[in-house]
Structure formats: structure tokens, C-alpha cells
Amino acid sequence: MAYVIVTKALKKMGQDIDIARRKRKISMEDLAQRAGISRTTLSRLLKGDDGVAIGSLAGVLNVLGELEKIMNVIDVSLDDTGMLLDKERLPKRVLSEKSKAKQKKSDKIDPKGIAF
């Protein structure tokens, strides 16, 4: 189950794709066929279903001539927040809180040397 804001974003995207399809005078059948998906999958995408594969979205955007939009979704050169971070300081991996706790526990040394 997606967050409310995600659900709203997906519904808006579906509506926008449907408008783009109609502006181009492409039928649902033709768009689905050209994108390599079923009409049912296209219908789900247009309704904002969060279970539709990203490959299906990419196929539809390609048919509509808008594939570059998905290629720029998180383009690092357009990521204002990311640009503020020093790229060299980014960790190679990020440990979960559980892993950090395990690591801290194993780093403790028994001062008397009698713990197992």
C-alpha cells in the first residue's frame, strides 16, 4: 500500500498520460500494442495503479515521445539536494540501525577479559 501522496502522484501521472494519448489521437488499443503491454495494464497505469511495472511506464512514454522524462526523473545534475552534498563524503554503504547495533555490540571489549 502506497502513501497517500504517492497515490495522488501516480493518479496525476496516469491522467497526464491519458491526456497526452488523446492529444496525439492514439487509441488505447494502439498505445498498448505499440508499448508492448496489454490494454488492461495500460488501463491500470492510467488509473495510477502502483503495481504496474516501471517497464510498462517506460514503454508508454516511449510511444508518446516522452521517454526522456523518465530518464531525467532523478538526474544527478538536476538534484538540488544532492548537489549540496559533498560527493566524496558519501558512504559506499549505509548500514541499517540493526546492523549498527550489532556492530557496536561486537566492538565492546570486556576490560577483565572474562566475558564470552
C-alpha positions as CSV (number, residue, x, y, z in Angstrom):
1,M,0.0,0.0,0.0
2,A,1.4,3.3,-1.1
3,Y,1.5,6.6,0.8
4,V,-1.4,9.0,0.1
5,I,1.0,11.5,-1.6
6,V,2.4,8.7,-3.8
7,T,-1.1,7.5,-4.8
8,K,-2.0,11.1,-5.7
9,A,1.1,11.5,-7.8
10,L,0.5,8.2,-9.6
11,K,-3.1,9.2,-10.4
12,K,-2.0,12.5,-11.7
13,M,0.7,10.9,-13.9
14,G,-1.9,8.5,-15.2
15,Q,-4.3,11.3,-16.1
16,D,-1.5,13.2,-17.8
17,I,-0.5,10.2,-19.8
18,D,-4.1,9.8,-20.9
19,I,-4.4,13.4,-21.9
20,A,-1.1,13.1,-23.9
21,R,-2.5,10.0,-25.6
22,R,-5.7,11.7,-26.6
23,K,-3.9,14.8,-27.8
24,R,-1.9,12.5,-30.1
25,K,-5.1,10.8,-31.2
26,I,-3.8,7.3,-30.2
27,S,-6.3,4.8,-29.2
28,M,-5.9,2.7,-26.0
29,E,-5.5,-0.4,-28.1
30,D,-2.8,1.1,-30.3
31,L,-0.9,2.6,-27.4
32,A,-0.9,-0.7,-25.5
33,Q,0.1,-2.6,-28.6
34,R,2.9,-0.2,-29.5
35,A,4.2,-0.2,-25.9
36,G,4.2,-4.0,-25.8
37,I,1.7,-4.2,-22.9
38,S,-1.9,-5.4,-22.6
39,R,-4.8,-3.0,-22.7
40,T,-5.6,-4.0,-19.1
41,T,-2.1,-3.0,-18.0
42,L,-2.4,0.3,-19.8
43,S,-5.8,0.9,-18.1
44,R,-4.2,0.2,-14.7
45,L,-1.4,2.6,-15.5
46,L,-3.8,5.4,-16.4
47,K,-5.7,4.8,-13.2
48,G,-2.5,5.2,-11.1
49,D,-2.2,1.6,-10.0
50,D,1.1,1.3,-8.1
51,G,1.5,-2.3,-9.1
52,V,2.3,-1.5,-12.8
53,A,5.8,-2.3,-13.8
54,I,8.2,0.6,-14.5
55,G,9.0,-1.1,-17.8
56,S,5.4,-0.6,-18.8
57,L,5.5,3.1,-18.0
58,A,8.8,3.4,-19.9
59,G,7.2,1.7,-23.0
60,V,4.2,4.0,-22.9
61,L,6.3,7.1,-22.5
62,N,8.5,5.9,-25.4
63,V,5.5,5.6,-27.7
64,L,4.3,9.1,-26.7
65,G,7.8,10.5,-27.4
66,E,8.4,11.4,-23.8
67,L,11.0,8.8,-22.7
68,E,13.5,11.5,-21.8
69,K,11.1,12.4,-18.9
70,I,11.7,9.1,-17.2
71,M,15.5,9.3,-17.9
72,N,15.6,12.6,-16.0
73,V,13.5,11.6,-13.0
74,I,16.4,11.7,-10.7
75,D,19.1,13.1,-12.9
76,V,22.0,13.9,-10.6
77,S,22.7,17.2,-12.3
78,L,19.2,18.3,-11.5
79,D,19.1,17.0,-7.9
80,D,19.4,20.2,-5.9
81,T,19.6,18.4,-2.6
82,G,22.2,16.0,-3.9
83,M,24.2,18.9,-5.3
84,L,24.5,20.3,-1.7
85,L,26.1,17.1,-0.5
86,D,29.8,16.5,-1.0
87,K,30.1,13.6,-3.4
88,E,33.4,12.5,-1.9
89,R,31.9,12.2,1.6
90,L,29.0,9.9,0.6
91,P,29.4,6.4,2.1
92,K,29.8,3.4,-0.1
93,R,27.2,1.6,2.0
94,V,24.6,2.6,4.5
95,L,24.1,0.2,7.4
96,S,20.6,-0.3,8.9
97,E,20.1,0.5,12.6
98,K,20.0,-3.2,13.4
99,S,23.4,-3.7,11.7
100,K,24.8,-0.7,13.5
101,A,23.6,-2.1,16.9
102,K,25.2,-5.5,16.1
103,Q,28.5,-3.8,15.2
104,K,28.5,-1.7,18.4
105,K,27.8,-4.8,20.4
106,S,30.7,-6.7,18.9
107,D,33.1,-3.8,19.3
108,K,32.7,-3.8,23.1
109,I,35.7,-5.2,24.9
110,D,35.5,-6.8,28.3
111,P,38.0,-5.0,30.5
112,K,38.5,-8.0,32.7
113,G,38.7,-10.4,29.7
114,I,36.3,-12.9,31.2
115,A,33.2,-12.4,29.1
116,F,32.3,-15.0,26.4
